[in-house]
Amino acid sequence: MNPSHITRRAAAVVAAVVLPVSLGILAPHAVAEGGNEPFGAGCASVPKEGEGSVAGMADDPVATAASNNPELSTLVSAVKAAGLVDTLNKAEDITVFAPTNDAFAKIPKADLDKVLADKAALTKILTYHVVEETVDKGDLADGSFETLQGGTLTTDGSGDTYTVNDTAKIVCGDVQTSNATVHVIDTVLMPK
């Protein structure tokens, strides 16, 4: 084998290793930049800069990104109590319907405290909010999706107005994290 043939072969091997690694590093940014823009009236309350901003959340996996958004602090506490942080952060291409603090406040305190203390019930409720595929605005008009919990949730609407299971309104949709699409909702969903 001549030296130039060896050099070309070595360059091809290096490219075969380095290119997928570099694409993997850039992929979250490509999704965030190429994805849909967030929509909904609730997006106005998302911080304009910092880790809790739309741009800041795009850099982190979903549970970490949610922890940087003050409107999702009750959800984050529930996810920690259920032991789901790693599950959500390590998943790929998921969609999370994320209830706001106000959504949790709609549940009577005694009932909420009971659920937060029951890891099995809490896990069932929280995993009902997660779909193991990307669901963006274009999929919401008349959608039906299997959840991580095993149930099904439905979506409908048009323009910038969508509901989930005919009860929860999406207040800020299509927020991208490094591994998920997040639709912030105004009501906690209960598994069917």
N, CA, C and O atoms as a DFTB+ gen file, in Angstrom:
768 C
 N C O
     1  1       0.843      -1.187       0.000
     2  2       0.000       0.000       0.000
     3  2       0.880       1.238       0.000
     4  3       1.852       1.308       0.751
     5  1       0.551       2.203      -0.826
     6  2       1.382       3.397      -0.849
     7  2       0.949       4.361       0.260
     8  3      -0.180       4.275       0.742
     9  1       1.837       5.283       0.671
    10  2       1.559       6.193       1.790
    11  2       0.328       7.067       1.575
    12  3      -0.392       7.328       2.539
    13  1       0.056       7.524       0.374
    14  2      -1.110       8.392       0.159
    15  2      -2.410       7.602       0.336
    16  3      -3.413       8.149       0.796
    17  1      -2.393       6.324      -0.028
    18  2      -3.574       5.479       0.156
    19  2      -3.849       5.277       1.651
    20  3      -5.004       5.299       2.078
    21  1      -2.793       5.081       2.442
    22  2      -2.928       4.919       3.896
    23  2      -3.447       6.211       4.520
    24  3      -4.302       6.173       5.405
    25  1      -2.941       7.339       4.070
    26  2      -3.369       8.636       4.600
    27  2      -4.854       8.863       4.320
    28  3      -5.599       9.298       5.198
    29  1      -5.279       8.562       3.081
    30  2      -6.694       8.731       2.751
    31  2      -7.573       7.802       3.587
    32  3      -8.645       8.200       4.044
    33  1      -7.123       6.580       3.784
    34  2      -7.892       5.627       4.579
    35  2      -7.977       6.094       6.031
    36  3      -9.039       6.000       6.646
    37  1      -6.883       6.591       6.580
    38  2      -6.874       7.106       7.957
    39  2      -7.803       8.313       8.068
    40  3      -8.528       8.444       9.054
    41  1      -7.789       9.182       7.083
    42  2      -8.658      10.359       7.097
    43  2     -10.131       9.935       7.050
    44  3     -10.978      10.538       7.710
    45  1     -10.427       8.896       6.268
    46  2     -11.811       8.415       6.191
    47  2     -12.265       7.842       7.527
    48  3     -13.406       8.047       7.942
    49  1     -11.354       7.114       8.208
    50  2     -11.700       6.547       9.515
    51  2     -11.939       7.662      10.522
    52  3     -12.912       7.615      11.274
    53  1     -11.069       8.661      10.548
    54  2     -11.230       9.791      11.468
    55  2     -12.550      10.506      11.181
    56  3     -13.282      10.844      12.111
    57  1     -12.859      10.739       9.911
    58  2     -14.114      11.420       9.557
    59  2     -15.319      10.587       9.991
    60  3     -16.321      11.132      10.452
    61  1     -15.219       9.267       9.843
    62  2     -16.337       8.401      10.226
    63  2     -16.606       8.455      11.725
    64  3     -17.744       8.285      12.164
    65  1     -15.554       8.692      12.510
    66  2     -15.724       8.778      13.967
    67  2     -16.105      10.189      14.397
    68  3     -17.025      10.364      15.196
    69  1     -15.419      11.178      13.886
    70  2     -15.608      12.553      14.343
    71  2     -16.925      13.155      13.867
    72  3     -17.571      13.868      14.635
    73  1     -17.340      12.900      12.657
    74  2     -18.558      13.514      12.119
    75  2     -19.802      13.155      12.933
    76  3     -20.550      14.059      13.305
    77  1     -20.060      11.858      13.232
    78  2     -21.248      11.573      14.049
    79  2     -21.187      12.200      15.434
    80  3     -22.206      12.643      15.964
    81  1     -19.981      12.239      16.029
    82  2     -19.855      12.848      17.351
    83  2     -20.185      14.331      17.280
    84  3     -20.922      14.842      18.122
    85  1     -19.644      15.032      16.279
    86  2     -19.920      16.465      16.177
    87  2     -21.385      16.722      15.844
    88  3     -21.962      17.698      16.324
    89  1     -21.993      15.863      15.030
    90  2     -23.416      16.041      14.740
    91  2     -24.253      15.805      15.988
    92  3     -25.255      16.490      16.197
    93  1     -23.859      14.849      16.818
    94  2     -24.570      14.592      18.067
    95  2     -24.511      15.769      19.005
    96  3     -25.484      16.064      19.699
    97  1     -23.383      16.445      19.033
    98  2     -23.244      17.620      19.895
    99  2     -24.086      18.773      19.362
   100  3     -24.677      19.524      20.138
   101  1     -24.141      18.912      18.055
   102  2     -24.889      20.020      17.459
   103  2     -26.380      19.741      17.344
   104  3     -27.166      20.676      17.187
   105  1     -26.784      18.488      17.417
   106  2     -28.182      18.136      17.182
   107  2     -29.178      18.894      18.050
   108  3     -30.180      19.372      17.518
   109  1     -28.955      19.034      19.381
   110  2     -29.942      19.762      20.170
   111  2     -30.127      21.202      19.696
   112  3     -31.237      21.734      19.703
   113  1     -29.019      21.825      19.284
   114  2     -29.117      23.207      18.818
   115  2     -29.859      23.267      17.493
   116  3     -30.619      24.202      17.241
   117  1     -29.634      22.258      16.640
   118  2     -30.327      22.243      15.359
   119  2     -31.829      22.090      15.571
   120  3     -32.628      22.741      14.898
   121  1     -32.206      21.223      16.516
   122  2     -33.624      21.044      16.800
   123  2     -34.213      22.345      17.330
   124  3     -35.285      22.772      16.901
   125  1     -33.505      22.969      18.263
   126  2     -34.018      24.199      18.869
   127  2     -34.130      25.309      17.832
   128  3     -35.105      26.059      17.815
   129  1     -33.124      25.406      16.968
   130  2     -33.145      26.480      15.993
   131  2     -34.092      26.187      14.832
   132  3     -34.697      27.101      14.271
   133  1     -34.220      24.880      14.465
   134  2     -35.028      24.537      13.310
   135  2     -36.464      24.198      13.667
   136  3     -37.309      24.056      12.784
   137  1     -36.744      24.068      14.953
   138  2     -38.077      23.679      15.383
   139  2     -39.049      24.837      15.306
   140  3     -38.700      25.949      14.911
   141  1     -40.265      24.549      15.691
   142  2     -41.291      25.582      15.705
   143  2     -41.002      26.592      16.804
   144  3     -40.362      26.277      17.807
   145  1     -41.478      27.790      16.600
   146  2     -41.377      28.820      17.629
   147  2     -42.420      28.554      18.700
   148  3     -43.511      28.076      18.389
   149  1     -42.108      28.852      19.953
   150  2     -43.112      28.704      21.004
   151  2     -44.345      29.559      20.691
   152  3     -44.240      30.632      20.098
   153  1     -45.518      29.054      21.105
   154  2     -46.765      29.766      20.850
   155  2     -47.622      29.743      22.107
   156  3     -47.464      28.879      22.970
   157  1     -48.528      30.705      22.194
   158  2     -49.484      30.757      23.298
   159  2     -49.273      31.970      24.182
   160  3     -48.159      32.479      24.311
   161  1     -50.360      32.427      24.789
   162  2     -50.316      33.632      25.621
   163  2     -49.392      33.485      26.823
   164  3     -48.805      34.467      27.277
   165  1     -49.258      32.264      27.342
   166  2     -48.408      32.039      28.511
   167  2     -46.929      32.189      28.235
   168  3     -46.137      32.296      29.171
   169  1     -46.538      32.199      26.973
   170  2     -45.115      32.341      26.640
   171  2     -44.575      33.702      27.064
   172  3     -43.369      33.859      27.255
   173  1     -45.465      34.693      27.212
   174  2     -45.035      36.036      27.619
   175  2     -44.430      36.028      29.024
   176  3     -43.632      36.904      29.358
   177  1     -44.808      35.034      29.858
   178  2     -44.281      34.998      31.231
   179  2     -42.968      34.221      31.339
   180  3     -42.368      34.168      32.412
   181  1     -42.520      33.621      30.237
   182  2     -41.241      32.915      30.251
   183  2     -40.131      33.959      30.305
   184  3     -40.166      34.935      29.556
   185  1     -39.130      33.764      31.195
   186  2     -38.040      34.740      31.268
   187  2     -37.418      34.983      29.889
   188  3     -37.321      34.066      29.074
   189  1     -37.004      36.215      29.643
   190  2     -36.439      36.584      28.339
   191  2     -34.984      36.149      28.193
   192  3     -34.496      35.970      27.077
   193  1     -34.294      35.979      29.314
   194  2     -32.900      35.543      29.253
   195  2     -32.583      34.682      30.463
   196  3     -33.338      34.642      31.435
   197  1     -31.448      33.992      30.384
   198  2     -31.038      33.120      31.474
   199  2     -31.449      31.677      31.218
   200  3     -32.004      31.356      30.167
   201  1     -31.169      30.808      32.193
   202  2     -31.428      29.378      32.050
   203  2     -32.905      29.049      31.875
   204  3     -33.237      28.059      31.222
   205  1     -33.800      29.853      32.444
   206  2     -35.232      29.587      32.340
   207  2     -35.872      30.154      31.089
   208  3     -37.071      29.971      30.876
   209  1     -35.101      30.841      30.253
   210  2     -35.625      31.405      29.010
   211  2     -35.765      30.298      27.969
   212  3     -35.258      29.192      28.155
   213  1     -36.450      30.602      26.885
   214  2     -36.601      29.619      25.807
   215  2     -35.233      29.185      25.301
   216  3     -34.995      27.990      25.123
   217  1     -34.326      30.134      25.066
   218  2     -32.983      29.791      24.586
   219  2     -32.213      28.994      25.642
   220  3     -31.500      28.049      25.305
   221  1     -32.352      29.366      26.904
   222  2     -31.656      28.663      27.981
   223  2     -32.150      27.241      28.156
   224  3     -31.358      26.333      28.408
   225  1     -33.464      27.038      28.022
   226  2     -34.037      25.705      28.182
   227  2     -33.602      24.771      27.053
   228  3     -33.513      23.560      27.256
   229  1     -33.334      25.314      25.880
   230  2     -32.953      24.494      24.727
   231  2     -31.636      23.762      24.948
   232  3     -31.378      22.745      24.305
   233  1     -30.806      24.266      25.844
   234  2     -29.499      23.668      26.094
   235  2     -29.529      22.505      27.072
   236  3     -28.558      21.752      27.148
   237  1     -30.609      22.335      27.822
   238  2     -30.665      21.344      28.895
   239  2     -31.690      20.256      28.613
   240  3     -32.654      20.483      27.882
   241  1     -31.485      19.057      29.198
   242  2     -32.530      18.041      29.106
   243  2     -33.762      18.491      29.884
   244  3     -33.672      19.385      30.725
   245  1     -34.898      17.887      29.613
   246  2     -36.196      18.424      30.012
   247  2     -36.368      18.640      31.519
   248  3     -36.865      19.694      31.918
   249  1     -35.982      17.697      32.359
   250  2     -36.193      17.889      33.808
   251  2     -35.311      19.019      34.334
   252  3     -35.736      19.795      35.191
   253  1     -34.098      19.109      33.828
   254  2     -33.194      20.193      34.220
   255  2     -33.727      21.523      33.722
   256  3     -33.733      22.508      34.460
   257  1     -34.179      21.559      32.467
   258  2     -34.727      22.790      31.894
   259  2     -35.935      23.272      32.694
   260  3     -36.063      24.466      32.966
   261  1     -36.822      22.346      33.072
   262  2     -38.006      22.717      33.850
   263  2     -37.619      23.296      35.202
   264  3     -38.285      24.198      35.711
   265  1     -36.539      22.777      35.785
   266  2     -36.120      23.269      37.104
   267  2     -35.649      24.717      37.051
   268  3     -35.569      25.385      38.083
   269  1     -35.340      25.198      35.866
   270  2     -34.909      26.589      35.702
   271  2     -36.073      27.538      35.417
   272  3     -35.871      28.746      35.293
   273  1     -37.290      26.996      35.314
   274  2     -38.459      27.817      35.032
   275  2     -39.302      27.927      36.300
   276  3     -39.857      26.927      36.754
   277  1     -39.406      29.126      36.881
   278  2     -40.137      29.277      38.149
   279  2     -41.605      28.890      38.074
   280  3     -42.200      28.566      39.101
   281  1     -42.207      28.913      36.894
   282  2     -43.623      28.540      36.744
   283  2     -43.851      27.035      36.843
   284  3     -44.992      26.580      36.921
   285  1     -42.758      26.261      36.841
   286  2     -42.877      24.801      36.855
   287  2     -42.287      24.184      38.126
   288  3     -41.982      22.991      38.144
   289  1     -42.124      24.970      39.179
   290  2     -41.456      24.468      40.385
   291  2     -42.216      23.338      41.075
   292  3     -41.584      22.433      41.621
   293  1     -43.547      23.357      41.069
   294  2     -44.312      22.267      41.687
   295  2     -44.129      20.984      40.887
   296  3     -43.964      19.908      41.461
   297  1     -44.159      21.100      39.567
   298  2     -43.918      19.933      38.715
   299  2     -42.540      19.351      38.993
   300  3     -42.394      18.137      39.129
   301  1     -41.547      20.198      39.077
   302  2     -40.178      19.739      39.326
   303  2     -40.097      19.009      40.670
   304  3     -39.456      17.962      40.765
   305  1     -40.738      19.549      41.702
   306  2     -40.762      18.877      43.005
   307  2     -41.426      17.511      42.897
   308  3     -40.956      16.542      43.495
   309  1     -42.504      17.430      42.146
   310  2     -43.212      16.154      41.962
   311  2     -42.349      15.149      41.209
   312  3     -42.311      13.973      41.569
   313  1     -41.658      15.602      40.171
   314  2     -40.786      14.719      39.391
   315  2     -39.666      14.182      40.282
   316  3     -39.326      13.001      40.209
   317  1     -39.097      15.041      41.118
   318  2     -38.051      14.593      42.058
   319  2     -38.619      13.585      43.047
   320  3     -37.989      12.561      43.312
   321  1     -39.797      13.857      43.596
   322  2     -40.418      12.953      44.578
   323  2     -40.713      11.580      43.964
   324  3     -40.640      10.561      44.652
   325  1     -41.043      11.555      42.685
   326  2     -41.336      10.295      42.000
   327  2     -40.073       9.588      41.513
   328  3     -40.140       8.449      41.053
   329  1     -38.922      10.255      41.611
   330  2     -37.671       9.657      41.149
   331  2     -37.579       9.568      39.630
   332  3     -36.982       8.634      39.095
   333  1     -38.171      10.539      38.937
   334  2     -38.225      10.499      37.470
   335  2     -37.235      11.431      36.769
   336  3     -37.241      11.510      35.540
   337  1     -36.390      12.135      37.516
   338  2     -35.476      13.101      36.893
   339  2     -34.593      12.429      35.850
   340  3     -34.535      12.884      34.707
   341  1     -33.901      11.348      36.226
   342  2     -33.012      10.672      35.280
   343  2     -33.779      10.066      34.112
   344  3     -33.318      10.119      32.971
   345  1     -34.943       9.493      34.388
   346  2     -35.767       8.905      33.325
   347  2     -36.076       9.945      32.258
   348  3     -35.927       9.686      31.063
   349  1     -36.509      11.125      32.697
   350  2     -36.863      12.176      31.732
   351  2     -35.632      12.769      31.067
   352  3     -35.643      13.024      29.863
   353  1     -34.578      12.989      31.828
   354  2     -33.379      13.599      31.258
   355  2     -32.663      12.694      30.259
   356  3     -32.003      13.186      29.344
   357  1     -32.786      11.387      30.423
   358  2     -32.078      10.448      29.538
   359  2     -32.917      10.012      28.335
   360  3     -32.385       9.425      27.393
   361  1     -34.209      10.291      28.359
   362  2     -35.076       9.919      27.230
   363  2     -34.731      10.780      26.020
   364  3     -34.160      11.862      26.156
   365  1     -35.085      10.287      24.840
   366  2     -34.822      11.044      23.617
   367  2     -36.116      11.274      22.851
   368  3     -36.981      10.400      22.775
   369  1     -36.226      12.466      22.288
   370  2     -37.355      12.810      21.409
   371  2     -38.709      12.540      22.061
   372  3     -39.576      11.895      21.471
   373  1     -38.881      13.039      23.279
   374  2     -40.146      12.890      23.979
   375  2     -40.896      14.218      23.968
   376  3     -40.350      15.259      23.602
   377  1     -42.149      14.153      24.376
   378  2     -42.952      15.360      24.545
   379  2     -43.518      15.334      25.949
   380  3     -44.044      14.318      26.404
   381  1     -43.402      16.469      26.633
   382  2     -43.913      16.586      27.991
   383  2     -44.996      17.662      28.013
   384  3     -44.778      18.796      27.587
   385  1     -46.171      17.278      28.521
   386  2     -47.243      18.231      28.767
   387  2     -47.073      18.635      30.227
   388  3     -47.452      17.895      31.135
   389  1     -46.496      19.823      30.443
   390  2     -46.015      20.247      31.754
   391  2     -46.999      21.168      32.468
   392  3     -47.184      22.311      32.050
   393  1     -47.635      20.688      33.543
   394  2     -48.572      21.546      34.284
   395  2     -47.833      22.658      35.052
   396  3     -46.783      22.426      35.652
   397  1     -48.398      23.842      35.017
   398  2     -47.831      24.983      35.750
   399  2     -48.124      24.849      37.245
   400  3     -48.893      23.985      37.667
   401  1     -47.498      25.716      38.030
   402  2     -47.808      25.779      39.464
   403  2     -49.295      26.036      39.669
   404  3     -49.909      25.444      40.557
   405  1     -49.885      26.922      38.850
   406  2     -51.318      27.221      38.966
   407  2     -52.173      25.990      38.676
   408  3     -53.245      25.829      39.259
   409  1     -51.703      25.117      37.776
   410  2     -52.435      23.882      37.479
   411  2     -52.489      22.991      38.723
   412  3     -53.533      22.428      39.052
   413  1     -51.355      22.873      39.404
   414  2     -51.331      22.071      40.633
   415  2     -52.161      22.727      41.733
   416  3     -52.744      22.037      42.570
   417  1     -52.215      24.058      41.730
   418  2     -52.985      24.786      42.750
   419  2     -54.489      24.542      42.618
   420  3     -55.234      24.773      43.571
   421  1     -54.947      24.076      41.451
   422  2     -56.366      23.759      41.263
   423  2     -56.772      22.502      42.042
   424  3     -57.955      22.281      42.303
   425  1     -55.785      21.685      42.409
   426  2     -56.067      20.462      43.162
   427  2     -56.124      20.825      44.646
   428  3     -55.211      21.480      45.147
   429  1     -57.184      20.412      45.364
   430  2     -57.251      20.717      46.794
   431  2     -55.972      20.257      47.510
   432  3     -55.460      19.169      47.246
   433  1     -55.469      21.097      48.414
   434  2     -54.184      20.847      49.063
   435  2     -54.098      19.458      49.706
   436  3     -53.077      18.782      49.575
   437  1     -55.132      19.039      50.381
   438  2     -55.107      17.720      51.033
   439  2     -54.935      16.608      49.995
   440  3     -54.192      15.654      50.227
   441  1     -55.619      16.727      48.853
   442  2     -55.501      15.726      47.788
   443  2     -54.104      15.758      47.161
   444  3     -53.505      14.712      46.907
   445  1     -53.600      16.954      46.918
   446  2     -52.275      17.093      46.337
   447  2     -51.217      16.519      47.275
   448  3     -50.333      15.786      46.831
   449  1     -51.294      16.841      48.560
   450  2     -50.328      16.322      49.532
   451  2     -50.368      14.796      49.575
   452  3     -49.330      14.146      49.697
   453  1     -51.565      14.233      49.474
   454  2     -51.722      12.771      49.491
   455  2     -51.029      12.147      48.277
   456  3     -50.317      11.152      48.409
   457  1     -51.238      12.732      47.104
   458  2     -50.617      12.208      45.887
   459  2     -49.101      12.368      45.940
   460  3     -48.365      11.458      45.560
   461  1     -48.633      13.525      46.411
   462  2     -47.187      13.758      46.483
   463  2     -46.504      12.770      47.429
   464  3     -45.316      12.485      47.275
   465  1     -47.242      12.251      48.397
   466  2     -46.693      11.294      49.361
   467  2     -46.798       9.845      48.873
   468  3     -46.228       8.946      49.491
   469  1     -47.516       9.610      47.776
   470  2     -47.729       8.262      47.248
   471  2     -46.946       8.135      45.944
   472  3     -47.424       8.538      44.884
   473  1     -45.745       7.574      46.027
   474  2     -44.852       7.533      44.867
   475  2     -45.469       6.805      43.671
   476  3     -45.298       7.243      42.533
   477  1     -46.180       5.707      43.908
   478  2     -46.779       4.945      42.798
   479  2     -47.855       5.770      42.087
   480  3     -47.889       5.827      40.858
   481  1     -48.731       6.406      42.865
   482  2     -49.792       7.233      42.266
   483  2     -49.189       8.437      41.549
   484  3     -49.627       8.805      40.459
   485  1     -48.189       9.043      42.166
   486  2     -47.533      10.210      41.576
   487  2     -46.862       9.841      40.258
   488  3     -46.977      10.568      39.271
   489  1     -46.165       8.714      40.243
   490  2     -45.497       8.252      39.025
   491  2     -46.516       8.005      37.914
   492  3     -46.278       8.359      36.760
   493  1     -47.646       7.401      38.261
   494  2     -48.694       7.136      37.266
   495  2     -49.205       8.437      36.657
   496  3     -49.379       8.534      35.443
   497  1     -49.445       9.435      37.502
   498  2     -49.950      10.724      37.010
   499  2     -48.902      11.429      36.156
   500  3     -49.209      11.916      35.068
   501  1     -47.669      11.485      36.647
   502  2     -46.629      12.217      35.913
   503  2     -46.289      11.556      34.583
   504  3     -46.111      12.251      33.582
   505  1     -46.194      10.223      34.549
   506  2     -45.855       9.562      33.288
   507  2     -47.004       9.645      32.278
   508  3     -46.801       9.434      31.083
   509  1     -48.204       9.953      32.762
   510  2     -49.324      10.197      31.849
   511  2     -49.121      11.500      31.062
   512  3     -49.737      11.685      30.013
   513  1     -48.281      12.384      31.547
   514  2     -48.004      13.660      30.892
   515  2     -46.874      13.570      29.859
   516  3     -46.510      14.579      29.255
   517  1     -46.317      12.370      29.650
   518  2     -45.159      12.195      28.767
   519  2     -45.520      11.276      27.603
   520  3     -46.065      10.189      27.793
   521  1     -45.205      11.738      26.399
   522  2     -45.417      10.969      25.174
   523  2     -44.043      10.631      24.614
   524  3     -43.166      11.493      24.541
   525  1     -43.856       9.374      24.219
   526  2     -42.546       8.925      23.751
   527  2     -42.320       9.186      22.264
   528  3     -41.812       8.329      21.541
   529  1     -42.698      10.365      21.827
   530  2     -42.443      10.812      20.460
   531  2     -42.536      12.334      20.456
   532  3     -43.062      12.939      21.391
   533  1     -42.026      12.935      19.406
   534  2     -42.114      14.381      19.283
   535  2     -43.509      14.763      18.824
   536  3     -43.983      14.296      17.788
   537  1     -44.159      15.611      19.597
   538  2     -45.489      16.123      19.246
   539  2     -45.362      17.638      19.214
   540  3     -45.248      18.276      20.261
   541  1     -45.380      18.214      18.025
   542  2     -45.282      19.668      17.941
   543  2     -46.618      20.254      17.486
   544  3     -47.594      19.530      17.287
   545  1     -46.643      21.546      17.328
   546  2     -47.881      22.264      17.010
   547  2     -48.639      21.641      15.838
   548  3     -49.867      21.568      15.856
   549  1     -47.910      21.199      14.831
   550  2     -48.538      20.607      13.660
   551  2     -49.291      19.309      13.938
   552  3     -50.125      18.890      13.135
   553  1     -48.999      18.672      15.073
   554  2     -49.646      17.403      15.430
   555  2     -50.828      17.576      16.374
   556  3     -51.529      16.608      16.668
   557  1     -51.062      18.804      16.856
   558  2     -52.027      19.030      17.930
   559  2     -53.481      19.207      17.483
   560  3     -54.384      19.064      18.307
   561  1     -53.734      19.510      16.215
   562  2     -55.092      19.847      15.761
   563  2     -56.102      18.747      16.061
   564  3     -57.231      19.042      16.455
   565  1     -55.728      17.513      15.885
   566  2     -56.641      16.391      16.129
   567  2     -55.778      15.177      16.447
   568  3     -55.714      14.227      15.668
   569  1     -55.107      15.219      17.614
   570  2     -54.135      14.189      17.932
   571  2     -54.592      13.203      18.986
   572  3     -55.451      13.501      19.816
   573  1     -54.000      12.029      18.935
   574  2     -54.207      10.992      19.934
   575  2     -52.850      10.324      20.144
   576  3     -52.254       9.814      19.196
   577  1     -52.362      10.326      21.385
   578  2     -51.000       9.889      21.649
   579  2     -50.940       8.952      22.850
   580  3     -51.572       9.200      23.877
   581  1     -50.173       7.874      22.710
   582  2     -49.969       6.968      23.834
   583  2     -48.944       7.589      24.771
   584  3     -47.931       8.131      24.331
   585  1     -49.219       7.502      26.065
   586  2     -48.332       8.099      27.059
   587  2     -47.386       7.057      27.633
   588  3     -47.593       5.854      27.470
   589  1     -46.357       7.529      28.301
   590  2     -45.405       6.657      28.977
   591  2     -46.116       5.803      30.028
   592  3     -45.684       4.684      30.302
   593  1     -47.180       6.304      30.610
   594  2     -47.966       5.591      31.612
   595  2     -48.766       4.444      30.974
   596  3     -49.155       3.501      31.662
   597  1     -49.006       4.529      29.667
   598  2     -49.745       3.485      28.964
   599  2     -51.128       3.910      28.520
   600  3     -51.773       3.201      27.748
   601  1     -51.591       5.043      28.988
   602  2     -52.892       5.557      28.580
   603  2     -52.777       6.365      27.296
   604  3     -51.727       6.399      26.653
   605  1     -53.864       7.004      26.942
   606  2     -53.889       7.829      25.741
   607  2     -54.368       9.223      26.110
   608  3     -55.300       9.384      26.898
   609  1     -53.726      10.221      25.536
   610  2     -54.243      11.582      25.681
   611  2     -54.561      12.112      24.297
   612  3     -53.970      11.693      23.301
   613  1     -55.507      13.042      24.250
   614  2     -55.941      13.597      22.972
   615  2     -55.731      15.109      22.968
   616  3     -55.741      15.757      24.014
   617  1     -55.545      15.643      21.789
   618  2     -55.393      17.085      21.630
   619  2     -56.291      17.552      20.494
   620  3     -56.563      16.809      19.552
   621  1     -56.746      18.799      20.600
   622  2     -57.463      19.401      19.486
   623  2     -57.348      20.920      19.568
   624  3     -56.980      21.481      20.599
   625  1     -57.670      21.560      18.460
   626  2     -57.601      23.009      18.398
   627  2     -57.059      23.477      17.068
   628  3     -56.925      22.694      16.128
   629  1     -56.745      24.772      16.994
   630  2     -56.193      25.359      15.781
   631  2     -55.513      26.673      16.127
   632  3     -55.645      27.183      17.239
   633  1     -54.784      27.212      15.158
   634  2     -54.080      28.484      15.375
   635  2     -53.103      28.354      16.522
   636  3     -52.190      27.530      16.470
   637  1     -53.285      29.161      17.562
   638  2     -52.456      29.083      18.757
   639  2     -53.255      28.607      19.964
   640  3     -52.812      28.771      21.100
   641  1     -54.433      28.016      19.731
   642  2     -55.316      27.580      20.813
   643  2     -55.547      26.078      20.735
   644  3     -56.202      25.580      19.821
   645  1     -54.992      25.367      21.716
   646  2     -55.112      23.910      21.741
   647  2     -55.469      23.445      23.144
   648  3     -55.071      24.054      24.137
   649  1     -56.233      22.344      23.208
   650  2     -56.562      21.738      24.491
   651  2     -56.105      20.287      24.497
   652  3     -55.954      19.653      23.453
   653  1     -55.889      19.781      25.711
   654  2     -55.488      18.398      25.909
   655  2     -56.596      17.730      26.722
   656  3     -56.995      18.238      27.769
   657  1     -57.093      16.591      26.238
   658  2     -58.180      15.845      26.899
   659  2     -59.398      16.728      27.179
   660  3     -60.109      16.503      28.158
   661  1     -59.640      17.708      26.349
   662  2     -60.796      18.608      26.471
   663  2     -60.835      19.396      27.785
   664  3     -61.846      20.029      28.091
   665  1     -59.751      19.367      28.563
   666  2     -59.764      20.058      29.862
   667  2     -58.593      21.012      30.055
   668  3     -58.768      22.090      30.623
   669  1     -57.426      20.645      29.604
   670  2     -56.226      21.460      29.835
   671  2     -55.905      22.290      28.600
   672  3     -55.879      21.777      27.481
   673  1     -55.665      23.565      28.816
   674  2     -55.269      24.443      27.713
   675  2     -53.739      24.512      27.652
   676  3     -53.066      24.589      28.680
   677  1     -53.207      24.482      26.429
   678  2     -51.769      24.692      26.258
   679  2     -51.545      26.196      26.333
   680  3     -52.012      26.938      25.468
   681  1     -50.834      26.651      27.361
   682  2     -50.610      28.086      27.551
   683  2     -49.324      28.553      26.886
   684  3     -49.191      29.724      26.531
   685  1     -48.375      27.633      26.720
   686  2     -47.142      27.941      25.982
   687  2     -46.648      26.629      25.391
   688  3     -46.189      25.748      26.118
   689  1     -46.740      26.500      24.080
   690  2     -46.390      25.247      23.428
   691  2     -45.127      25.334      22.611
   692  3     -44.617      26.419      22.331
   693  1     -44.631      24.173      22.233
   694  2     -43.437      24.025      21.390
   695  2     -42.181      24.635      22.000
   696  3     -41.353      25.190      21.278
   697  1     -42.029      24.542      23.301
   698  2     -40.777      24.956      23.949
   699  2     -39.813      23.783      23.815
   700  3     -40.132      22.661      24.208
   701  1     -38.649      24.041      23.266
   702  2     -37.682      22.974      23.012
   703  2     -36.662      22.871      24.141
   704  3     -36.169      23.877      24.650
   705  1     -36.354      21.618      24.522
   706  2     -35.209      21.347      25.380
   707  2     -34.277      20.469      24.554
   708  3     -34.590      20.149      23.407
   709  1     -33.146      20.077      25.113
   710  2     -32.208      19.286      24.311
   711  2     -32.749      17.910      23.952
   712  3     -32.264      17.292      23.004
   713  1     -33.748      17.412      24.690
   714  2     -34.268      16.080      24.385
   715  2     -35.797      16.004      24.301
   716  3     -36.356      14.914      24.178
   717  1     -36.468      17.143      24.367
   718  2     -37.931      17.082      24.414
   719  2     -38.584      18.342      23.849
   720  3     -37.977      19.409      23.754
   721  1     -39.849      18.162      23.480
   722  2     -40.733      19.281      23.186
   723  2     -41.639      19.420      24.397
   724  3     -42.182      18.425      24.879
   725  1     -41.810      20.635      24.895
   726  2     -42.620      20.867      26.088
   727  2     -43.817      21.740      25.719
   728  3     -43.681      22.773      25.063
   729  1     -44.996      21.293      26.161
   730  2     -46.214      22.090      26.056
   731  2     -46.648      22.369      27.490
   732  3     -47.034      21.453      28.216
   733  1     -46.585      23.615      27.888
   734  2     -46.976      24.004      29.249
   735  2     -48.494      24.100      29.275
   736  3     -49.097      24.770      28.435
   737  1     -49.118      23.417      30.260
   738  2     -50.584      23.349      30.326
   739  2     -51.100      23.905      31.645
   740  3     -50.360      24.005      32.624
   741  1     -52.390      24.269      31.656
   742  2     -52.969      24.958      32.826
   743  2     -53.744      24.036      33.764
   744  3     -54.339      24.512      34.731
   745  1     -53.751      22.735      33.502
   746  2     -54.482      21.782      34.330
   747  2     -53.698      20.479      34.391
   748  3     -53.144      20.041      33.383
   749  1     -53.648      19.858      35.564
   750  2     -53.004      18.550      35.702
   751  2     -53.907      17.503      35.053
   752  3     -55.108      17.458      35.318
   753  1     -53.322      16.670      34.210
   754  2     -54.078      15.617      33.531
   755  2     -54.172      14.384      34.428
   756  3     -53.211      14.031      35.112
   757  1     -55.314      13.743      34.420
   758  2     -55.480      12.509      35.190
   759  2     -55.586      11.328      34.229
   760  3     -56.344      11.372      33.260
   761  1     -54.827      10.282      34.502
   762  2     -54.849       9.109      33.592
   763  2     -56.260       8.566      33.414
   764  3     -57.054       8.529      34.354
   765  1     -56.551       8.147      32.196
   766  2     -57.869       7.570      31.876
   767  2     -57.769       6.060      31.955
   768  3     -58.757       5.362      31.724
